[in-house]
């Protein structure tokens, strides 16, 4: 068994497995998707095994019931290589009528096709496996809990030892389990994300839809995408930033889909609250990578480069904070969204729970003037929300990169270093 680092989503995984016939774990393999699933599996089938994968895939095509026999929970890794397995698993779950039968993992979202007829609703639960957070990699003091904040415990305190040079390293290292191992050298850890980007752009890729992706253009697309993280740039405008004349809007859409399907990028949806005034809210998604290290690697930037370019560093930090917030929100059954209106009043992150509670978050590198600006933005947005139609915010937070302590300001706004935060 591979070395395993406990993950925040483990408790969600266990609960889903106890209440559903199967759990579909989505995410890049480098997130530790397979290793995590192996902790819960009693038998495993690797459809991409170089030695046995071809025969296993043939079996799955012609006699899927044989492949699904085994001690449960049975892990089927890279199931999308044989999309018809989805319906076979759904049928077997129905036939057996028991929970915890299968764990399905995939590093690529398969295309919609005639081989997959049923959504799996009521039988197959879904779970996203993202890269590790600072709390999981041991780089957060874990003194400020997002769960506690939503429960009204706003009397916070905590210390973060992360300084700007260390923050730059953590952003470029990313949350890949291989990179976060304690015995990994810093240079080796930094190489992991670069290898990921090189793997994506090293050869011609034929998508599941049959179109070919040119590695040189993909590398160009990733670089431009990284320059626009944290923005709501339309893909049509992104294609214009790709100055190569053969890079059409259609090509940009195709590459964007490919990167989304392989969990390289994960855009953030807009939040549309009830407001006191008729202010138009922008609904364009905000552009982010699954992990900040992928943005840095796409730009060819290391820790020293980020420190030399604080504007770019600020956007990379924002991506790191969004990654962590997304993972911390998962156990709370929450989503992380973005707000921006026609007057350009903006909120970097809104953690919105299914029960209607929400928190407003501005992300800043640090420094008193930046914190003050973030706090004023949060208070301005909070005043616009119609609290007769929806709840008041559970908290207002300025999430910082390098502030030394967590505290509550006199106006009630929380200042929290990302190096203090946890679920």
N, C-alpha and C positions, 0 to 999 in steps of 0.2 A: 504494500500500500504506500502511495506517495505521502510525503510529509504534508500534514493538513493544518491549516490555520483556521480556527473557528470563525465563522462568518455571522454577521448580523441577521441575515435572512434564514439562518438555520432553524430558528423557532417557527418562522412562517412555513418553511418547507415541511417540517414535521407535522404542523397542524393541517396543512393541505393534504398531506399523504394520509392522514388519519380520517379525513372527511370526504375524500374524492377517490374515484377509481384509479386515476392516473394524474401525474403532475408533469407538465411540460415546462422544462427549464430552458429559457432563452438567454443567449448571451455569447460573447466571444469566448473561445476556449481559453484564452489567456487570462480570463477573469477567474479561472479555477472552477468553471462550470462542471466539468466532468468529475474533478476531484471531490467537489462538494457533494455531488449526487452519489458518488461511490460510498460516502459515509452512511448513506441510508439504504443502499441496494444490497440485496442478498445474492443476486446473480447479475452478470453483465454481458452484453453483446456489443462489440465495437464494429460498426458497419464500415468504418474506414481503416480497419486493420490491414496493413499491407500484405500480410500473409494469408489471412482467412476472410478478409472483407469481401472479395469478389464472390466466393461461394456463399457467404452469408446473405449478400444482396440478392443472389439468384434464388436462394431459398425463400427470402422475404417476398420476392415477386411471385413465385409459383405456389408456395405453401406457407403463408405467413403464420398460420396457427402453430406450425412446428417451431418457428423462431420464437414465438411467445411463450412456449413451454419452459418452465424453470422455476426455481424458488423465487417467491415474491417478497418484497418489491423487486421487479426485474428491470434493469436499466438497459434501454435501447439508445445507444449513443449515435449521433448523426443520422437520426431517423429520416431526415429530409432527402437522403440519398435514394430512398424508396418511398415516395410520398404516399403510396397506397397503404403503407403501414398504419397511417393515422386512422383510417376507417376500420382496419383490422383490430387495432387496439380498442377503439371505441366499441366495436361489436363484442370483443372478448370481455370487456368490463361489464357490459350489459348482461352477457350470458352468465358470468360468474356471480354478479350481484354483490361484490365485496369491494371494500375500499383498499387503497394501498397496493394495487396490483402492479402498476408500471410507473417508471420514471423515464421520461422521454427528453433527450437533450439534443440541441442543435446549435451549431455556430453560425448558421445561415437561415434566414427566413425563407421558406420555400415559396415558389410561385403558386398562385391560385390556379388550379387546373382540374381537369375532369377526374383525376385519380383521388381527389380529396373531396368527398361529397358532404360530409357532416362537420359542423363547427366543433363538436365535442362538448357543447354546453351541457352542464349537469353531470358530465362524466370526467372531463379532463380540465384540470385547473392550470392556470398559467402563472409562471414566476420568472421575473427578470433577474439574472445574475450579473451585476455590474462589478467593475473593479473595486478593490478594497479602499476603504476610507482611512483617514488618519487615525481614527479610533481603532480600526482593525489592524493597522500596521504598527501600532504602538507609538504613534507620534502625537497623539492627543492625550492630555491629562484626564479627559473624560469627566470633568467636574461640572459641566453644564449640560443637563439632559433636555432634549427637545420634548420628550414625553412629560417631564416635570413642568416645563413652561406651559404646555397646553392644559395641565391640571391646575394652573394658577400659582405655581411656586416661582415667583419672579424675584425673590430675594436671593440673588445669585452671588457667587464669588468663585474665583478660580485663577490659576496662573498658567501661562503658556511660556515655555522656554524656547519656542521657535523664533529665531531671528531671521533677518531678510536673506542671508546667504543659505541658511538651511531651508527656508521656504522655497527658494528658487530650485534647490536640489530636489525637494519633495515633489514639486510640480513637474519637473522633468523626469523624475524617476517613475512617477505614476503609482497606481494602485495594483499593479500586476503581482500576483502572489510570488512568482519567481523572483521579481525584483525586490520584494519586501523581506526576503529571508534574511535572518540575522547574520549569517556568515557570508553574505554577498558583498563584494567590494563595491565602492561607490561607482567606479568606472564601469564595472560589469552591470550594475543595476541600471545605469543610464542607457546602456546599450539595448536593453529589452525593447523599449518603445521604438527605437530606431529599426530594430529587426522587424518589428510588426509592420512599420510603414514600408520597409524594403520588400517585405513579403507581398504586400498589397500591390506594389508598383514594379515588381521585378520582371513580370512576364505578361504576355497577352492573356486576358481573362475572358472567357466566353460566359456570359450570364445565362441564368436559367431560361431567359426569354429568347436566347439565341444571338443576342447582339454582342459584339466584341468591344472590349475596353482596352484602349491603348495605354501601356504603362507610363509612357512619357507624359501623355495628356492627363492621366490620373494623378501623377505627381504634381503637375501644374495645378490641377483642380484642388487637391488637398492643400497646397500652399495658399491659394487664394481663399479657400474656405477658412483656413486658420487665421488669415488676416482679418476675417469678418466675424469671428466668434463674438458672441454677446450682442450681435446686431440683429435686426429684423429684415435684413436685405432679402429682396425677392430673388428667386433663382434666375429670373429674366435679367435682373440687374447684375447678378453674379456672372452670368455668361458674358456680359459686356465688359466686366473687369478682366475676363480671360481674353486677352488681346489677340490671341491666335484666331484668325478668321474662320478656321474650321471648327472652332468650339461654339457650336450653336446652342440655343436654349434647349433644344431636344437632347443634345449631348449632356448638358449640365443636369437635366432632369434624370437622365439615364444613370449618370455617375452618382448623383445624390441618392437614388434608389438603391444602387449597389452598395454604397457605403452604409446606408441605413439598414439594409438587409443583413449585412455582415457585422453590425453593431459597432462600427467605427465611429459614426456620428449618431447623436441622439438630440434632435431639436426639441425645444420646449414650447408648449402651447401657451396661448394667451389666457389671462384671467379676466372674466367679464363680470364685475360685481354690480350690485344695485347702487347707483349713485344718486345724490340729492339733486343734481342738475343733469340736464340732457347733454352730457359730454360724450362724444363719439370715442369709443375705445378701439384701438388698433388690434386686429386679430391675427396679424402675421406671426408665425413661429419665430422663436429666437434660436440662432444657430449655435450649436455646441458640439464638441466631441464627447464621446463616452468617457474619456479620460483626458486630463490636461496634457499629459505627456505626449499624446498623439498630435495635439496642436503644436507643441514645441518641436517635436521631431519633424513634422511637416514643414516647419519653418527653418529647420536645420539649426535650431537654437538650443544651447546648453545653459546651465545655471548662470555663468558669467555673462552670457549674451542678454539674458533677461534683466539682470541687475543693471546692465549698461543701457537698457531700453525700458524704462519704467512704465511707459504707456502700454507696450505690448505685455509686459509682466502683469499689469493690472487686469488685462483681459484673460490671461492664462490663470491668474488667481481666481477670477470669477468662475471659470470653468471648473477649477478644483473645488470650490465651495458648492457649486451646483451638483457636482458628482456626489459629494458627501451628504448634502441635504436630501438628494433623491434616495439614497440608501437609508438614512436615518428616518425618513418619512414612511418607508415601507412597512415597518412593524405597526405604525399608527394608522395604516390604511389611508395614507395621504398621497397627494400629488404635489409636484413643485411646478408652479406656473409663473408667468411674467405679466406685468401690467405696464401699459403705456397708452396714453390718450392723445387726442389730436393736439393738445397744448404741450405735448412732450413731457408731461408729468409721468415719471417712470419709477417703477419699483423692480429691483433686480430679481427678487424671488418672493413668491407667495406660497407658503406651505398650507395647502387646503385639505382638510380631513373630510372623510365621507359624512361625518356627523354635522358638518357645517362650520366647525371651528376653523380658524385660520390665523396665521401669523404673517406679518409683513417684514421683509428683510431687505436691507440695502447692504451691498458688499463693497468694502473699502480696504485699501492696503493698510491704512493706519494713519496716525497723526491727528491732532486735535481739530484742525480745520476741516479735514475730510470727514471725520466723525460728526462734527457739527452739521455739515452740509447734508450728510445722510440722515441724521435725526430730523432735520427740518423737512426734508422730502417725505419721510415717513409720516410725520404729523400732518403735513398738508394733505396727503392721500387719505389718511384716517378721517380727517374732517369732511371729506367729500363723500364718504360712504353713508348710505341711507340706513341707519341702524334701526329704523322701524320695519325694514324689510329683510334685514339680515343681521347677524350677530356683530357685536363690536370685535375688533381684533383681539385675539388672546394675548398678543404681545407685539411690540415694535422692536426690531433688533437691527443694530449695525454690526454686521459680521466682518471682522477684520482679519488681516493676514498676520500682522506683526505686533499688535498691542500686547503688553505684558500681562494685563489682568482683565478679568471679567467683572463687570459691575453694572448696577442700575443707576442711571442718571437721575437728577432731581425731577426731570420732566417725565420720568417713567420709562424712557427709552433704554433698552439694554445694549450694552457694548460687550460683545463676546468674541474673543479670538477664536479662529477656526481650530486652533490647537487646544481648545478647552471643550469643544462640542462633542456630543455623543448622542445616541438614540434616547 
